[in-house]
């Protein structure tokens, strides 16, 4: 279990992260220590809340790449980086400083080759090598202790009108300045990352930066079949009216779901991907062979992401991701088990008056028409039909091949929707029973939500 694996590392972090002296100015040093301690508290709390996970096969694959980079570049490493795998579905990685490297599950799922993954790892290692996180904390401390900031804040407090707007403007100026610094740091990290890769004889292709532009369009990609076809695979039927909204605003029919070119992020910290591509193109090993990510690693990362989306109550994204995997030919019965779990979870949330929170509505700008129709269907389908979906799926043939803990979770999910004199007590007891009988199962983290209520 992830909590057990990271327990020792968490304790060592508290001891190892001693705040260094970065300024002779007492105010700046005091503020830097506050930021430093906040970072330590953030990471320790994230580990305790199991925001990071440990899966041996996935972890070993990442560690092998890190080992190759260290062996070829010993001058840059005084100690082995502390690797964490974040549950996030965002295709990203980040460096926390003090030799801590975090890789998101979403990035592991996104990359197509070992070389792409190695570039992402080398980039984040470069941030730590060049002390970018610590430098950013120092810059923040210096700004908060600067006369410019204090005078600006005093002017806001002394003003009688538009205090919020004035305060917002103060921080906007700082964020813009910091954004420019961060973009410069990103370019530095790109340059050192290429050196680390070259020394390790890992091919580098600048074209990967162009592919990063598509990292966030997962839910903008349409499905290969009509929505109803996926439901018919389970002998389920959906009314077309469930997938249509009634609104005086912009309708689904009028909205162009492909027109998202104008979306801009004014606080973007990374340089544009095309700029990163142009700067590094001359260093590309264009003809070098690449190594695909092993299917077992990619599938495992995807399954973990899908489970995390379910556990986080992001049920539309969870179901859409399953159907995207079905489009790839995934025939594993685990995906069918998760389809049941999603509808059973939504049925429970509906009876608990939290259906819309579980659907996790996304703006039209970031999704495909298929995704929009799916989230509309989950929002509008009558509760009795939702209950019938659960009944039909509970009787499906795929259960015969599922392991004991998944069968037990299916029963637990069904029990969540039962009513009685004291439903919360019944749910706690069901959660206790599931955990007691399946102590080694990863699904215990879902049952824990109900044992704590």
Helices and strands as residue ranges (DSSP letters): H 2-16, H 26-48, E 52-53, H 56-72, G 74-76, E 82-86, E 93-97, E 100-104, H 105-110, H 114-129, H 132-144, H 147-158, H 163-199, H 207-211, G 212-214, G 218-220, H 227-232, G 240-243, H 273-280, G 281-283, H 295-311, H 315-327, H 333-351, H 355-359, G 364-366, H 369-380, H 383-394, G 397-401, H 404-416, H 423-437, H 444-451
